[in-house]
Structures are given as C-alpha cells and as structure tokens.
Amino acid sequence: MNGQHFDVIVIGGGGAGMMCALTAGQRGRKVAIIEHNERVGKKIAISGGGRCNFTNTGIEPGCYLSERPDFSRSALARYTAWDFIALVEKHGIAYHEKKLGQQFCDGSSREIIAMLETECAEANVQTITNCRVENVEKADLFRVATSSGEFTSQSLVIATGGLSFAKLGATPFGYDIAKQFGHRITPLRPALVPFTFSKSDEPLHELSGLALPVVTRCGAARFDEAMLVTHRGLSGPAILQISSYWREGGAVEIDLLRDPLANASLLRSRATGRDLPSVLAEWMPRRFADAWCAMHAPAKPLVHFKQREFDDTMRRLRAWPFTPAGTEGYPKAEVTLGGVDTAELSQKTMESRRVPGLFFIGEVTDVTGWLGGYNFQWAWSSGHAAGEAV
C-alpha cells in the first residue's frame, strides 16, 4: 500500500473519523482511515459503561462550550440526533432512552462500532490500523509519512480526539498538526471530570460510595443530577457537568436540599427538639448528613438554633460553596475542553480557513458538549459535515 494515493485521508479512527470516512466514501471518494491503535473505536467501546450513550434527543448549541458558542449550530442542524438514530435502527440495534434524552444501546457499545465499520466497508473505505503517523506535509497534495509507508491525498481530516484517556492512546497529535499549519489552540483543560477534596473536607473522605441528588451551580450553569462521593473527592453526573465550567481556585455551589419539601420539614422540626442530621437524613444519606453538619452546622438541637444560625445554615444547605483542591485530570476526564480555534474553521464544512483541504472534526476542535451523548453527537455531526465537503 506504500505510496498509494487517496482522495481523502482521515487520521483517527474514532467516532468522528469513521463518520467522516463513510460519508465521503458514500459520495464515491477514495478514502483511507489511519488509526494508530490496533483497532478503531476504542473510546466508543468503553463509553456509557460499555453500552454507548450514542446521542441525546435534547441537543442544541447551548449544550456546548466553545469560545464561539454558535459554531456548532450548522453541523448539528444538518446531521441531527434523529439522523443517527435512523442509522442505528437501520442496523437493527436495540436501544433505549435512559433519562434526559440520553440514548443507550440495550446491548453492547461494540454494536455501534460494528455498524460504523460495516458502513465504512460498504463505502469502500480502507482502514489501516497499527499505523503511526510520523510526518505531514503539504505541497500540491498532502503527504503523510507513516510507519506503514507514505500516502498522499487531496484532503486531510484530523479526527484524533483530545487528551482524555491516555491509556486508550490519546496524544496531542491533532493539536501539533494544527499548530504546524498555523492554527491557534484555545486553552486546554480536562472536562467532565471528578473534583478532588481539600484537607478541609476531611470528614467527607470516609464516605466513598454515597450518592445523593443535588443541584450544582457555577456562574450561569446549573445541573440537577446525582452527586457521588469517592475516596478522593466528588463525582457523579452533577459534578462532572459543572466541572466544565469551574476554574482553579473557584468554588461551585451545591444545593443539598433540591426537594422543596425539605425546607418545610426543617422549619417544622425546629420546634421538636430534633437535631439537624436526623432531619437531613430524610433527604440524604445519614452518614453524609453527619459529616456535613460536623463541618458546617452548630452541634445542638434545632430548637436551640438562634434565628441567624438557622438562616445561615439553611443558606449553606441550599448553596454549599465547595472549593475543590483540583480535578482528577485527563486520566479520569471524559473529554478535553478547548481545541483548534473554530474562528479558523468553516462552520459549514469544518475546513481550515488557512489551509485548503485540511479539516478538523470531533473533540480536537474547540467544541465540548455536556455529559449524556452530546459529545458523540458532535462527532457524528462534525464528521458528516466534513465528509460532505472533502
């Protein structure tokens, strides 16, 4: 295969890369996927606990973070969640909605990988695995030097993902290529990632495994989901979601009394002589209530709380200012926030405005979705947009 010419070379065999390749192949383009792992779709395989939360029916541009918040609108509108669901149904893959519009396979995430591989094969896409890219140049054509030889193409698509899950082979390759061709990279950071405790949160350190429903807030962002205490910090959907909006040194607000009935219960209990942890145990695990009260509430029956003490405690329960020591970083992050500056890409085609024929899609771009199928849909939509253009 050394020296072979393609119309399109896609570097990266994840969701975005395969979607781009099959879309271009269906248009009659001669396409190759170059993947450095031994097989394609490794991140798909582990997603959603092995069942792949492949899209979300509530998708809109406001569910994505970017320096240009409106950038995702065009691609998301032209290849929607319903388009991908139709593809899933075409292949007879059973699926269900778990919650909040999240679509999961009934069986295994490998069904999604197999579906994409089948579509690529039917579109005559050549997939080259265990292939490391060593150099990329452009004159009249793109020249891609690899461990399997040198290839040329008219169009080159970078679909190499971000820095999350290095154990699956994540590298900064896509950002390096973007910088090589003069593109700006917006600041990168782990996103959808657990927080770590500071020393002041020591009473919570022994509560690993406890979960409770909360509302997290940071700036204008707000998520009503579950929070999980781990041996190192806080996790669960509510925390992962808000982590994308948090910045070092800042705090997030956690509403521990999201149920409106909790306020009335606490007010009634003031006259009964009960202590605060026993009342809170109606709304959260008792061990969490005990630990939280040890840190933030007077150690006496509610009937003995002065009005100011009671009001201050209620405010803290409704807006507990939790200041993380940090996050668990890229090894535990679902995605990478930031990426190739979308000001330098076509909103319609994902093509570079600096280098004709060069495209960036998926997580390598500065478009980061919420937890719950949003990032997979960006992979499908951005990959489809580029596949229609290459």
Rosetta blueprint (number, residue, H / E / L):
1 M L
2 N L
3 G L
4 Q L
5 H E
6 F E
7 D E
8 V E
9 I E
10 V E
11 I E
12 G L
13 G L
14 G L
15 G H
16 A H
17 G H
18 M H
19 M H
20 C H
21 A H
22 L H
23 T H
24 A H
25 G H
26 Q H
27 R L
28 G L
29 R L
30 K L
31 V E
32 A E
33 I E
34 I E
35 E L
36 H L
37 N L
38 E L
39 R L
40 V L
41 G L
42 K H
43 K H
44 I H
45 A H
46 I H
47 S H
48 G H
49 G H
50 G H
51 R L
52 C L
53 N E
54 F E
55 T E
56 N E
57 T L
58 G L
59 I L
60 E L
61 P H
62 G H
63 C H
64 Y E
65 L E
66 S L
67 E L
68 R L
69 P L
70 D L
71 F L
72 S L
73 R H
74 S H
75 A H
76 L H
77 A H
78 R H
79 Y L
80 T L
81 A H
82 W H
83 D H
84 F H
85 I H
86 A H
87 L H
88 V H
89 E H
90 K H
91 H L
92 G L
93 I L
94 A L
95 Y E
96 H E
97 E E
98 K L
99 K L
100 L L
101 G L
102 Q E
103 Q E
104 F E
105 C E
106 D L
107 G L
108 S L
109 S L
110 R H
111 E H
112 I H
113 I H
114 A H
115 M H
116 L H
117 E H
118 T H
119 E H
120 C H
121 A H
122 E H
123 A L
124 N L
125 V L
126 Q E
127 T E
128 I E
129 T L
130 N L
131 C L
132 R L
133 V E
134 E E
135 N E
136 V E
137 E E
138 K E
139 A L
140 D L
141 L L
142 F E
143 R E
144 V E
145 A E
146 T E
147 S L
148 S L
149 G E
150 E E
151 F E
152 T E
153 S E
154 Q E
155 S E
156 L E
157 V E
158 I E
159 A L
160 T L
161 G L
162 G L
163 L L
164 S L
165 F L
166 A H
167 K H
168 L H
169 G L
170 A L
171 T L
172 P L
173 F H
174 G H
175 Y H
176 D H
177 I H
178 A H
179 K H
180 Q H
181 F L
182 G L
183 H L
184 R L
185 I E
186 T L
187 P L
188 L L
189 R E
190 P E
191 A E
192 L L
193 V L
194 P L
195 F E
196 T E
197 F L
198 S L
199 K H
200 S H
201 D H
202 E H
203 P H
204 L H
205 H L
206 E L
207 L L
208 S L
209 G L
210 L L
211 A E
212 L E
213 P E
214 V E
215 V E
216 T E
217 R E
218 C E
219 G L
220 A L
221 A E
222 R E
223 F E
224 D E
225 E E
226 A E
227 M E
228 L E
229 V E
230 T L
231 H L
232 R L
233 G E
234 L E
235 S E
236 G L
237 P H
238 A H
239 I H
240 L H
241 Q H
242 I H
243 S H
244 S L
245 Y L
246 W L
247 R L
248 E L
249 G L
250 G L
251 A L
252 V E
253 E E
254 I E
255 D E
256 L L
257 L L
258 R L
259 D L
260 P H
261 L H
262 A H
263 N H
264 A H
265 S H
266 L H
267 L H
268 R H
269 S H
270 R L
271 A L
272 T L
273 G L
274 R L
275 D E
276 L H
277 P H
278 S H
279 V H
280 L H
281 A L
282 E L
283 W L
284 M L
285 P L
286 R H
287 R H
288 F H
289 A H
290 D H
291 A H
292 W H
293 C H
294 A H
295 M H
296 H H
297 A L
298 P L
299 A L
300 K L
301 P E
302 L H
303 V H
304 H H
305 F L
306 K L
307 Q H
308 R H
309 E H
310 F H
311 D H
312 D H
313 T H
314 M H
315 R H
316 R H
317 L H
318 R H
319 A L
320 W E
321 P E
322 F E
323 T L
324 P L
325 A L
326 G E
327 T E
328 E L
329 G L
330 Y L
331 P L
332 K L
333 A L
334 E L
335 V E
336 T E
337 L E
338 G L
339 G L
340 V E
341 D L
342 T H
343 A H
344 E H
345 L E
346 S L
347 Q L
348 K L
349 T L
350 M L
351 E E
352 S E
353 R L
354 R L
355 V L
356 P L
357 G L
358 L E
359 F E
360 F E
361 I L
362 G H
363 E H
364 V H
365 T E
366 D L
367 V L
368 T E
369 G E
370 W L
371 L L
372 G L
373 G L
374 Y H
375 N H
376 F H
377 Q H
378 W H
379 A H
380 W H
381 S H
382 S H
383 G H
384 H H
385 A H
386 A H
387 G H
388 E L
389 A L
390 V L
